[in-house]
Amino acid sequence: MTYSGAKKYLVMGVVRPSLTVLLPSSEEQDQGNVALVCLANKGFPEGWKLGWRLGAGGALQGSQSLEVLEKDGHYSWSSSLTLPTDQWRKADSVTCEATLKDQTPVTHTLEPHHCSQ
């Protein structure tokens, strides 16, 4: 981290990102697989990990994009997860989770059976 980055970190502290989950369409579900996308916006500093958990204690999975530094000094990034439609429909919960070192995770949990099919 450069000096200016370190100085900014001291001024801003940790900023927890907001999470938005894009749900699969009913047409997509009819094709056999669903793609879930989680958007993380306005986090700071860099280095947050973003992924998915299936069920209460599932392992973190999915792919993460590179972080993008916004003009306001915050970072935005995304994660995607592709599942077979039957696994999506049978899951008790699907959680997008952003973590940074010793910070409490930021989560957004879906219950697929409550999402429109």
C-alpha positions, 0 to 999 in steps of 0.5 A, a space after each residue: 500500500 502506498 503512503 497515500 493509500 495508508 493515509 486514506 485508510 486511516 481517515 476512512 477506516 473500514 467501510 462495509 460494502 452493500 450487497 445486491 443479488 441478481 436472481 435468475 429469471 424463470 426462463 433461465 431456470 427452465 434451461 437447467 442451470 441458474 446463474 446468481 450474481 452478487 454485486 458488492 458496492 462501496 467497500 473499503 479498503 481493497 481485499 474483501 473476499 466475496 463468495 457464496 454459501 449453500 446452506 447454513 454451514 456451506 463452504 465459500 464458493 463461486 468466482 470473484 471479479 477484480 475490484 474496481 476503484 471508484 472515483 470516490 475511493 471506494 471499491 466495487 466488485 462482484 461474484 457469480 455462482 452457477 448451479 443446476 436448477 434442481 440444486 437451486 430449488 432444493 437449497 434451504 438458503 443461498 448466501 452471498 458473503 463479503 469478508 475482510 480479515 477480522 471484520 464481521 461478514 456482510 451477508 445477503 441471504 436468499 431462500 430459493 423456495 420464496 423466490 419466484 420460479 
